[in-house]
Amino acid sequence: MSSAKRPLETSEDSPSKRARSSDTPTNAHIDPITQAELIARKKAEVALKLAQFAAASGPKPPARTLNPPPASAALPARPPASTNAPSTSASATASKLPPGIDPDLAKKIAEAKRRADASRANVEISANPYLAGVLASTAKKSGSSTPQPIAPQSSGLKVAAHPLLLDTAPTAAVTSKKDRHKPMQPKFASIKANVRAAAPTPPPPAPVVKKETAPGANPYTSAPAPTVDTTTAPKERERRQFRFNQKGKYVALGQQMRQEAQLEDLKKRIAETAKKAGLDSEFETLEKTIRREAPPDVEWWDAALLPNKTYDDIKLDEGSAPDFTKTNVRTNDSPITQYVQHPIPIPAPWDKNKVELKPLKLTKKEMKKMRKQRRMAEQQDKQDRQKMGLIPPDPPKVRLANLMRVLTSDAVQDPTKVEARVRREVAMRKQGHEQMNAERKLTDEQRREKIETKKVEEEKKGIYGAAFKIKTLTDPSHRFKVRKNAEQFGLAGVCIFNPSFSLVLVEGSAKAIKQYTRLMLVRIQWTEAARERGAPEDTGDADEDGGVVKKEEGARVGAEQGNTNLEDNTCDKVWEGPLRDRVFSGFRAKSCPTDASAREMLGEKMASYWDIAKAYVREDEL
């Protein structure tokens, strides 16, 4: 089957049908020209000129046609341009003409229409290089030197092709002869590889326009108001979009505002209550203690380098380096010298707290075995020395029980003398043993020194502190125990008596603090008053009638004597922790009727413990 396609027959004036009409005689009878025919001829000439003008100026929308002539003088319809038809034949045209039309005029009209169609086709061909290639190949096959016009490409149903398939955009200028007949690349990629390979050409960078300022304008001020550009169309105003509030937004805002209002009311009530109670002065004192001092005019590390003790000695001008000529940097009195000062090495804090490794814990059986082996080694060494004559041998240990076995002959001859000698030796050995124990025993001074040495060793492990809040400390027995035990444990601190409560603040070693804490919380009975001297210790105090007063009644009686009720007296530990250094040198007690005097007694470092004890509340009182 041949691959050649049959040319498209778009109208009845195709070449095949024209061949059939070639039998029509060309010399038809022509009637004389009437006035109507003359008018129609002039109109045809005008239409021809309009068509030539339209073809010369490019494709334009069709112009409005003139009023058609009457039916009797109607012109024949213009035959459509055919791409495969040869030049118009005079005979074929003449055969189609109606009677009364001059054949020469019909030829001219047909030639003008053919030229208009050819010029229009040439314009389309020049705009699309693909049509030019097809036209050239068609001209070679037909053997004609003049290119035949080609109808625009369509999809086969008399529908024009897509604009992207027909490149109607103006092409770039041809730079060389090789590129003159080179077909243009399509505007789209037909394969995915070409899509990836085809990188978009980046747009050329926009030139930087240097802003020119007016001669009288200040370059450091903000830019002037922008000028309105009237040449371009104004931008379209963006439409507002709906913004819906989330559910519960204003409810949460209202709740927050109510909470803030409640907080402000609470602050006002607290301030009024404090003012009525006379505590406003204490709050002002706290603010003064918390407030920091202003920085000094000259730092201490710069004072030695500045002769006038001010930073004005260094000229600090803007845009220039500082001037150190008037300082003590390079003078003879300068603290900066060529010598290098090596600081004295200070032992690390953890070196003094090193804990010695304790020996392995042995069981009773292992301890007896070790003692036996050690004593055997010592006895063997002593026997070796006696054998070598270095030390005299030990005298025999004669007792009354082994008298007859050791001194057989002597005991038989004079038993009384031997018994007296044995008793004397036993007494001498006992006296030597007791004397050796007495020499090994420590004296009172050595014992106290040993206790102090142990306290110092415990303190080397770290200083700890504790604070106790006592509701009532009026009983003399309680005061004595608090003070005496603190001295015995080697604790330093202070005991403050106040009408509201009493504070006991101590510091010392961890072991001493532990023992003192047990004394304050467990051993001392804070609800029992002091017992009278000479009263029995088993059941209670003796009353005036000779009866016995129980401990509860004794507490009540002691409270009446001291004008203080001890039934609800308590002692609580409000703070315990490590300290860096000791603050107090000894333990002392003082009565402070006001909070200000108590803080002054404690000092700046320990004044905060009074506030902690004052704010402390027991769990059962909440």
C-alpha positions as semicolon CSV with decimal commas, in nm:
position;residue;x (nm);y (nm);z (nm)
1;M;0,000;0,000;0,000
2;S;0,137;0,339;-0,096
3;S;0,208;0,584;0,184
4;A;0,119;0,885;-0,031
5;K;-0,192;1,056;0,092
6;R;-0,470;1,188;-0,124
7;P;-0,486;1,565;-0,132
8;L;-0,762;1,718;0,079
9;E;-1,066;1,821;-0,118
10;T;-1,210;2,112;0,065
11;S;-1,450;2,250;-0,201
12;E;-1,602;2,179;-0,533
13;D;-1,327;2,377;-0,710
14;S;-1,062;2,109;-0,657
15;P;-0,826;2,022;-0,942
16;S;-1,003;1,694;-1,015
17;K;-1,337;1,859;-1,058
18;R;-1,186;2,137;-1,265
19;A;-1,055;1,880;-1,510
20;R;-1,406;1,751;-1,556
21;S;-1,527;2,102;-1,635
22;S;-1,263;2,154;-1,901
23;D;-1,515;2,052;-2,168
24;T;-1,706;2,368;-2,117
25;P;-1,650;2,601;-2,409
26;T;-1,450;2,910;-2,331
27;N;-1,600;3,128;-2,607
28;A;-1,946;3,167;-2,464
29;H;-2,191;3,419;-2,597
30;I;-2,148;3,749;-2,417
31;D;-2,434;3,990;-2,385
32;P;-2,372;4,361;-2,419
33;I;-2,265;4,531;-2,093
34;T;-2,545;4,690;-1,907
35;Q;-2,530;4,954;-1,634
36;A;-2,571;4,696;-1,357
37;E;-2,285;4,489;-1,493
38;L;-2,061;4,795;-1,502
39;I;-2,138;4,869;-1,137
40;A;-2,061;4,512;-1,044
41;R;-1,729;4,531;-1,230
42;K;-1,627;4,846;-1,044
43;K;-1,718;4,685;-0,713
44;A;-1,503;4,383;-0,804
45;E;-1,208;4,612;-0,879
46;V;-1,252;4,785;-0,544
47;A;-1,266;4,449;-0,365
48;L;-0,948;4,341;-0,549
49;K;-0,759;4,648;-0,437
50;L;-0,876;4,597;-0,079
51;A;-0,755;4,237;-0,093
52;Q;-0,414;4,344;-0,227
53;F;-0,382;4,608;0,045
54;A;-0,478;4,356;0,312
55;A;-0,223;4,104;0,180
56;A;0,055;4,366;0,175
57;S;-0,010;4,483;0,534
58;G;-0,040;4,133;0,689
59;P;-0,326;3,920;0,817
60;K;-0,601;4,131;0,962
61;P;-0,955;4,069;1,064
62;P;-1,189;4,061;0,769
63;A;-1,321;4,396;0,664
64;R;-1,684;4,470;0,643
65;T;-1,818;4,391;0,295
66;L;-2,019;4,628;0,091
67;N;-2,384;4,580;0,026
68;P;-2,428;4,291;-0,216
69;P;-2,547;4,372;-0,566
70;P;-2,892;4,270;-0,674
71;A;-2,956;3,908;-0,753
72;S;-2,953;3,968;-1,126
73;A;-2,598;4,112;-1,116
74;A;-2,446;3,892;-0,842
75;L;-2,081;3,806;-0,879
76;P;-1,961;3,448;-0,862
77;A;-1,824;3,318;-0,527
78;R;-1,447;3,338;-0,479
79;P;-1,292;2,996;-0,525
80;P;-1,089;2,882;-0,215
81;A;-0,714;2,864;-0,246
82;S;-0,585;2,512;-0,303
83;T;-0,236;2,405;-0,206
84;N;-0,204;2,134;-0,471
85;A;-0,372;2,308;-0,762
86;P;-0,163;2,472;-1,034
87;S;-0,200;2,832;-1,142
88;T;-0,558;2,927;-1,224
89;S;-0,664;2,830;-1,570
90;A;-0,835;3,089;-1,783
91;S;-1,051;2,834;-1,951
92;A;-1,170;2,683;-1,624
93;T;-1,245;3,028;-1,487
94;A;-1,426;3,133;-1,795
95;S;-1,642;2,823;-1,789
96;K;-1,755;2,908;-1,435
97;L;-1,837;3,272;-1,511
98;P;-2,202;3,371;-1,543
99;P;-2,316;3,510;-1,872
100;G;-2,249;3,880;-1,928
101;I;-1,895;3,893;-1,764
102;D;-1,589;3,975;-1,970
103;P;-1,337;3,685;-1,964
104;D;-1,041;3,924;-1,941
105;L;-1,194;4,085;-1,633
106;A;-1,254;3,743;-1,482
107;K;-0,888;3,651;-1,543
108;K;-0,770;3,965;-1,370
109;I;-0,997;3,901;-1,074
110;A;-0,878;3,540;-1,044
111;E;-0,511;3,646;-1,076
112;A;-0,555;3,911;-0,804
113;K;-0,718;3,656;-0,572
114;R;-0,435;3,409;-0,637
115;R;-0,171;3,667;-0,557
116;A;-0,353;3,770;-0,237
117;D;-0,370;3,407;-0,126
118;A;-0,003;3,352;-0,217
119;S;0,111;3,660;-0,024
120;R;-0,096;3,554;0,278
121;A;0,056;3,204;0,263
122;N;0,407;3,350;0,232
123;V;0,351;3,553;0,544
124;E;0,246;3,242;0,734
125;I;0,543;3,046;0,592
126;S;0,793;3,315;0,696
127;A;0,655;3,300;1,050
128;N;0,679;2,916;1,074
129;P;1,003;2,748;0,952
130;Y;0,834;2,405;0,950
131;L;0,595;2,515;0,678
132;A;0,893;2,649;0,481
133;G;1,058;2,305;0,481
134;V;0,738;2,133;0,369
135;L;0,690;2,392;0,093
136;A;1,045;2,342;-0,035
137;S;1,002;1,964;-0,053
138;T;0,668;2,005;-0,232
139;A;0,822;2,240;-0,488
140;K;1,102;1,989;-0,561
141;K;0,852;1,705;-0,617
142;S;0,634;1,916;-0,844
143;G;0,935;2,049;-1,037
144;S;0,825;2,411;-1,010
145;S;1,061;2,687;-0,905
146;T;0,793;2,895;-0,736
147;P;0,688;2,768;-0,394
148;Q;0,324;2,672;-0,359
149;P;0,132;2,819;-0,070
150;I;0,044;2,574;0,202
151;A;-0,270;2,585;0,402
152;P;-0,234;2,621;0,777
153;Q;-0,199;2,296;0,969
154;S;-0,513;2,160;1,123
155;S;-0,630;1,854;1,305
156;G;-0,830;1,721;1,007
157;L;-1,170;1,858;1,112
158;K;-1,112;2,211;0,978
159;V;-0,981;2,317;1,322
160;A;-0,669;2,531;1,345
161;A;-0,363;2,384;1,519
162;H;-0,260;2,487;1,872
163;P;-0,059;2,813;1,890
164;L;0,230;2,629;2,064
165;L;0,261;2,397;1,761
166;L;0,267;2,691;1,524
167;D;0,548;2,926;1,629
168;T;0,396;3,259;1,536
169;A;0,634;3,454;1,762
170;P;0,901;3,664;1,590
171;T;1,217;3,458;1,548
172;A;1,562;3,579;1,641
173;A;1,791;3,713;1,374
174;V;1,996;3,448;1,188
175;T;2,359;3,484;1,275
176;S;2,513;3,237;1,026
177;K;2,426;3,051;0,707
178;K;2,421;2,717;0,888
179;D;2,147;2,835;1,121
180;R;1,943;2,988;0,843
181;H;1,769;2,668;0,735
182;K;1,793;2,493;1,073
183;P;1,446;2,403;1,202
184;M;1,348;2,574;1,524
185;Q;1,329;2,367;1,842
186;P;0,982;2,320;1,986
187;K;0,881;2,522;2,287
188;F;0,799;2,213;2,492
189;A;0,984;1,887;2,569
190;S;0,841;1,563;2,435
191;I;1,054;1,337;2,656
192;K;1,110;1,349;3,033
193;A;1,486;1,346;2,984
194;N;1,455;1,661;2,774
195;V;1,240;1,816;3,043
196;R;1,514;1,756;3,301
197;A;1,794;1,865;3,067
198;A;1,620;2,182;2,960
199;A;1,719;2,428;3,227
200;P;1,536;2,759;3,226
201;T;1,745;3,049;3,118
202;P;1,796;3,280;3,415
203;P;1,674;3,633;3,358
204;P;1,943;3,895;3,319
205;P;2,028;4,078;3,643
206;A;1,850;4,401;3,692
207;P;2,080;4,701;3,673
208;V;2,145;4,872;4,004
209;V;2,003;5,218;3,991
210;K;2,192;5,459;4,210
211;K;1,964;5,691;4,394
212;E;2,035;6,054;4,332
213;T;1,972;6,289;4,617
214;A;1,879;6,646;4,576
215;P;2,154;6,897;4,641
216;G;1,974;7,041;4,943
217;A;1,850;6,708;5,085
218;N;2,008;6,543;5,389
219;P;2,152;6,201;5,292
220;Y;2,126;6,076;5,656
221;T;1,755;6,136;5,692
222;S;1,486;5,898;5,579
223;A;1,404;5,878;5,209
224;P;1,147;6,123;5,069
225;A;0,795;6,019;4,995
226;P;0,777;5,787;4,693
227;T;0,647;5,938;4,373
228;V;0,330;5,800;4,224
229;D;0,384;5,626;3,892
230;T;0,098;5,727;3,663
231;T;0,224;5,534;3,359
232;T;0,141;5,188;3,492
233;A;-0,195;5,060;3,595
234;P;-0,266;5,053;3,969
235;K;-0,241;4,719;4,149
236;E;-0,557;4,537;4,221
237;R;-0,661;4,572;4,582
238;E;-0,643;4,249;4,776
239;R;-0,967;4,134;4,920
240;R;-0,993;4,080;5,290
241;Q;-1,047;3,728;5,414
242;F;-1,259;3,620;5,703
243;R;-1,072;3,553;6,026
244;F;-1,283;3,357;6,268
245;N;-1,197;3,359;6,639
246;Q;-1,135;3,028;6,807
247;K;-1,393;2,897;7,045
248;G;-1,329;3,012;7,401
249;K;-1,083;3,289;7,310
250;Y;-1,269;3,575;7,479
251;V;-1,372;3,348;7,765
252;A;-1,003;3,285;7,841
253;L;-0,925;3,657;7,813
254;G;-1,203;3,739;8,055
255;Q;-1,085;3,474;8,298
256;Q;-0,731;3,614;8,284
257;M;-0,854;3,967;8,349
258;R;-1,059;3,848;8,646
259;Q;-0,757;3,666;8,791
260;E;-0,542;3,978;8,756
261;A;-0,808;4,184;8,930
262;Q;-0,830;3,931;9,214
263;L;-0,451;3,935;9,249
264;E;-0,448;4,315;9,274
265;D;-0,721;4,306;9,538
266;L;-0,526;4,045;9,735
267;K;-0,212;4,261;9,724
268;K;-0,406;4,561;9,850
269;R;-0,558;4,361;10,136
270;I;-0,216;4,224;10,235
271;A;-0,066;4,573;10,232
272;E;-0,352;4,708;10,445
273;T;-0,322;4,420;10,692
274;A;0,053;4,467;10,721
275;K;0,007;4,839;10,773
276;K;-0,243;4,779;11,051
277;A;-0,013;4,522;11,217
278;G;0,285;4,761;11,198
279;L;0,490;4,541;10,965
280;D;0,531;4,797;10,686
281;S;0,860;4,915;10,838
282;E;0,993;4,559;10,831
283;F;0,910;4,526;10,460
284;E;1,095;4,850;10,391
285;T;1,396;4,713;10,583
286;L;1,388;4,399;10,370
287;E;1,383;4,606;10,052
288;K;1,682;4,806;10,170
289;T;1,880;4,491;10,247
290;I;1,793;4,334;9,911
291;R;1,876;4,650;9,714
292;R;2,223;4,634;9,561
293;E;2,483;4,905;9,585
294;A;2,572;5,120;9,286
295;P;2,892;5,028;9,097
296;P;3,203;5,223;9,203
297;D;3,352;5,505;8,999
298;V;3,677;5,310;8,950
299;E;3,721;4,936;8,977
300;W;3,978;4,816;9,225
301;W;4,191;4,648;8,958
302;D;4,220;4,979;8,767
303;A;4,276;5,210;9,065
304;A;4,652;5,139;9,085
305;L;4,699;5,229;8,717
306;L;4,515;5,562;8,730
307;P;4,702;5,847;8,910
308;N;4,384;6,053;8,980
309;K;4,169;5,749;9,053
310;T;3,933;5,832;8,769
311;Y;3,882;5,712;8,415
312;D;3,926;6,067;8,286
313;D;4,301;6,000;8,283
314;I;4,240;5,790;7,970
315;K;4,137;6,004;7,677
316;L;3,857;5,819;7,508
317;D;3,782;6,018;7,193
318;E;3,546;5,890;6,930
319;G;3,727;5,743;6,631
320;S;4,072;5,743;6,798
321;A;4,268;5,500;7,012
322;P;4,275;5,550;7,391
323;D;4,567;5,749;7,531
324;F;4,761;5,573;7,811
325;T;5,039;5,830;7,847
326;K;4,902;5,973;8,172
327;T;4,857;5,637;8,340
328;N;5,093;5,434;8,561
329;V;5,145;5,165;8,303
330;R;5,506;5,247;8,210
331;T;5,619;5,452;8,509
332;N;5,849;5,346;8,792
333;D;5,557;5,326;9,032
334;S;5,362;5,099;8,801
335;P;5,244;4,770;8,950
336;I;5,328;4,609;8,616
337;T;5,691;4,494;8,619
338;Q;5,911;4,257;8,426
339;Y;5,902;4,002;8,705
340;V;5,662;3,715;8,710
341;Q;5,479;3,654;9,035
342;H;5,421;3,289;9,111
343;P;5,127;3,248;9,349
344;I;5,162;3,030;9,655
345;P;4,997;2,695;9,589
346;I;4,691;2,647;9,806
347;P;4,574;2,294;9,878
348;A;4,243;2,202;9,727
349;P;3,943;2,197;9,961
350;W;3,885;1,827;9,901
351;D;4,240;1,733;10,005
352;K;4,172;1,800;10,373
353;N;3,852;1,602;10,359
354;K;4,011;1,282;10,233
355;V;3,883;0,982;10,422
356;E;4,141;0,722;10,512
357;L;4,075;0,373;10,393
358;K;3,953;0,154;10,675
359;P;4,094;-0,197;10,716
360;L;3,895;-0,494;10,611
361;K;3,625;-0,594;10,855
362;L;3,711;-0,930;11,016
363;T;3,489;-1,176;11,194
364;K;3,548;-1,288;11,552
365;K;3,704;-1,614;11,442
366;E;3,940;-1,439;11,201
367;M;4,038;-1,183;11,466
368;K;4,130;-1,465;11,714
369;K;4,332;-1,642;11,448
370;M;4,523;-1,324;11,358
371;R;4,595;-1,252;11,728
372;K;4,723;-1,606;11,785
373;Q;4,960;-1,590;11,487
374;R;5,091;-1,251;11,592
375;R;5,161;-1,362;11,951
376;M;5,332;-1,679;11,831
377;A;5,561;-1,474;11,608
378;E;5,652;-1,242;11,897
379;Q;5,720;-1,537;12,131
380;Q;5,937;-1,706;11,873
381;D;6,140;-1,388;11,824
382;K;6,186;-1,355;12,199
383;Q;6,305;-1,713;12,236
384;D;6,556;-1,664;11,954
385;R;6,698;-1,361;12,131
386;Q;6,727;-1,555;12,458
387;K;6,905;-1,840;12,286
388;M;7,157;-1,599;12,136
389;G;7,211;-1,445;12,484
390;L;7,088;-1,103;12,388
391;I;6,829;-1,090;12,665
392;P;6,812;-1,286;12,996
393;P;6,561;-1,569;13,024
394;D;6,229;-1,503;13,199
395;P;6,203;-1,620;13,562
396;P;5,968;-1,913;13,620
397;K;5,610;-1,816;13,706
398;V;5,551;-2,017;14,026
399;R;5,203;-2,019;14,180
400;L;5,060;-2,199;14,479
401;A;4,882;-2,433;14,243
402;N;5,197;-2,556;14,065
403;L;5,435;-2,514;14,359
404;M;5,501;-2,887;14,418
405;R;5,549;-2,955;14,043
406;V;5,799;-2,673;13,981
407;L;5,995;-2,680;14,310
408;T;5,989;-3,046;14,396
409;S;6,300;-3,080;14,616
410;D;6,294;-2,727;14,763
411;A;5,928;-2,754;14,849
412;V;5,986;-3,078;15,040
413;Q;6,282;-2,945;15,240
414;D;6,128;-2,613;15,353
415;P;5,771;-2,571;15,236
416;T;5,704;-2,260;15,451
417;K;5,994;-2,068;15,301
418;V;5,903;-2,168;14,948
419;E;5,541;-2,065;14,996
420;A;5,641;-1,723;15,126
421;R;5,869;-1,671;14,828
422;V;5,597;-1,774;14,585
423;R;5,347;-1,534;14,745
424;R;5,599;-1,252;14,724
425;E;5,659;-1,315;14,349
426;V;5,288;-1,318;14,277
427;A;5,246;-0,983;14,454
428;M;5,536;-0,834;14,260
429;R;5,390;-0,943;13,926
430;K;5,053;-0,794;14,016
431;Q;5,212;-0,466;14,121
432;G;5,409;-0,446;13,797
433;H;5,094;-0,507;13,593
434;E;4,899;-0,237;13,771
435;Q;5,188;0,006;13,741
436;M;5,208;-0,054;13,368
437;N;4,834;0,012;13,331
438;A;4,864;0,332;13,535
439;E;5,145;0,455;13,311
440;R;4,936;0,386;13,003
441;K;4,631;0,568;13,144
442;L;4,568;0,928;13,013
443;T;4,550;1,220;13,249
444;D;4,255;1,459;13,264
445;E;4,438;1,716;13,054
446;Q;4,538;1,456;12,795
447;R;4,181;1,326;12,783
448;R;4,041;1,676;12,718
449;E;4,307;1,735;12,455
450;K;4,216;1,410;12,287
451;I;3,849;1,510;12,277
452;E;3,933;1,849;12,128
453;T;4,156;1,686;11,869
454;K;3,870;1,462;11,762
455;K;3,640;1,761;11,734
456;V;3,889;1,942;11,512
457;E;3,925;1,636;11,290
458;E;3,549;1,616;11,255
459;E;3,530;1,986;11,167
460;K;3,787;1,935;10,892
461;K;3,535;1,717;10,712
462;G;3,301;2,016;10,681
463;I;3,104;2,277;10,876
464;Y;2,731;2,225;10,909
465;G;2,459;2,437;11,066
466;A;2,105;2,396;11,201
467;A;1,828;2,630;11,313
468;F;1,559;2,540;11,568
469;K;1,238;2,729;11,635
470;I;1,107;2,695;11,994
471;K;0,765;2,826;12,075
472;T;0,844;2,901;12,441
473;L;1,189;2,896;12,600
474;T;1,126;3,035;12,948
475;D;1,195;2,729;13,160
476;P;1,543;2,754;13,322
477;S;1,602;2,381;13,288
478;H;1,543;2,397;12,910
479;R;1,771;2,699;12,878
480;F;2,049;2,524;13,068
481;K;2,029;2,209;12,854
482;V;2,032;2,410;12,531
483;R;2,338;2,611;12,634
484;K;2,540;2,340;12,816
485;N;2,503;2,072;12,548
486;A;2,605;2,318;12,276
487;E;2,926;2,392;12,468
488;Q;2,996;2,023;12,532
489;F;2,951;1,930;12,165
490;G;3,180;2,215;12,061
491;L;2,907;2,403;11,878
492;A;2,907;2,779;11,824
493;G;2,596;2,987;11,772
494;V;2,336;3,205;11,934
495;C;2,008;3,168;12,121
496;I;1,761;3,457;12,071
497;F;1,463;3,508;12,304
498;N;1,167;3,689;12,148
499;P;0,806;3,730;12,270
500;S;0,672;3,550;11,960
501;F;0,923;3,261;11,954
502;S;1,285;3,170;12,031
503;L;1,553;3,083;11,775
504;V;1,854;2,857;11,837
505;L;2,118;2,870;11,563
506;V;2,423;2,644;11,594
507;E;2,716;2,547;11,369
508;G;2,983;2,280;11,397
509;S;3,081;1,935;11,275
510;A;2,830;1,696;11,123
511;K;2,856;1,452;11,413
512;A;2,797;1,723;11,674
513;I;2,501;1,866;11,480
514;K;2,348;1,517;11,462
515;Q;2,379;1,464;11,838
516;Y;2,249;1,814;11,918
517;T;1,951;1,763;11,684
518;R;1,856;1,447;11,871
519;L;1,883;1,638;12,199
520;M;1,649;1,917;12,080
521;L;1,389;1,698;11,911
522;V;1,388;1,378;12,122
523;R;1,560;1,400;12,455
524;I;1,427;1,729;12,594
525;Q;1,061;1,718;12,702
526;W;0,943;2,068;12,609
527;T;0,600;2,030;12,766
528;E;0,734;1,946;13,115
529;A;0,842;2,218;13,355
530;A;1,155;2,205;13,572
531;R;1,138;1,977;13,875
532;E;1,198;2,125;14,220
533;R;1,523;2,042;14,386
534;G;1,508;1,760;14,643
535;A;1,183;1,615;14,504
536;P;1,165;1,239;14,426
537;E;1,239;1,148;14,064
538;D;1,008;0,843;14,027
539;T;0,656;0,973;14,020
540;G;0,662;1,349;14,061
541;D;0,695;1,635;14,306
542;A;0,576;1,630;14,668
543;D;0,296;1,867;14,763
544;E;0,243;2,052;15,090
545;D;0,036;1,768;15,242
546;G;0,311;1,516;15,178
547;G;0,134;1,364;14,878
548;V;0,282;1,309;14,534
549;V;0,218;1,541;14,243
550;K;0,213;1,372;13,903
551;K;0,421;1,497;13,609
552;E;0,125;1,657;13,432
553;E;0,033;1,846;13,746
554;G;0,399;1,939;13,796
555;A;0,405;2,088;13,451
556;R;0,098;2,293;13,535
557;V;0,248;2,408;13,865
558;G;0,577;2,501;13,697
559;A;0,389;2,690;13,435
560;E;0,200;2,884;13,700
561;Q;0,526;2,970;13,874
562;G;0,682;3,086;13,549
563;N;0,358;3,248;13,429
564;T;0,387;3,042;13,109
565;N;0,182;2,751;12,978
566;L;0,398;2,468;12,840
567;E;0,120;2,233;12,732
568;D;0,145;2,326;12,364
569;N;0,517;2,406;12,365
570;T;0,702;2,270;12,057
571;C;1,050;2,265;11,903
572;D;1,101;2,231;11,525
573;K;1,405;2,218;11,304
574;V;1,351;2,480;11,031
575;W;1,683;2,446;10,849
576;E;1,993;2,227;10,828
577;G;2,275;2,232;10,577
578;P;2,646;2,285;10,509
579;L;2,825;2,616;10,564
580;R;3,137;2,757;10,406
581;D;3,301;2,901;10,718
582;R;3,223;2,962;11,082
583;V;3,037;3,282;11,165
584;F;3,021;3,263;11,545
585;S;3,314;3,215;11,780
586;G;3,112;3,073;12,072
587;F;2,761;3,007;12,199
588;R;2,576;3,294;12,364
589;A;2,215;3,388;12,446
590;K;2,047;3,726;12,415
591;S;1,698;3,868;12,451
592;C;1,573;4,062;12,147
593;P;1,221;4,209;12,190
594;T;1,189;4,327;11,825
595;D;1,263;4,176;11,485
596;A;1,509;4,451;11,398
597;S;1,722;4,382;11,708
598;A;1,715;4,007;11,630
599;R;1,841;4,068;11,275
600;E;2,108;4,301;11,407
601;M;2,216;4,031;11,652
602;L;2,249;3,772;11,375
603;G;2,432;4,003;11,135
604;E;2,402;4,043;10,758
605;K;2,503;3,686;10,674
606;M;2,265;3,509;10,912
607;A;1,972;3,754;10,924
608;S;1,780;3,554;10,665
609;Y;1,743;3,262;10,907
610;W;1,523;3,478;11,129
611;D;1,286;3,535;10,834
612;I;1,286;3,161;10,758
613;A;1,197;3,074;11,118
614;K;0,931;3,343;11,129
615;A;0,762;3,214;10,813
616;Y;0,783;2,848;10,920
617;V;0,449;2,684;10,997
618;R;0,398;2,332;11,129
619;E;0,208;2,085;10,914
620;D;-0,059;2,028;11,180
621;E;-0,123;2,405;11,197
622;L;-0,196;2,447;10,826
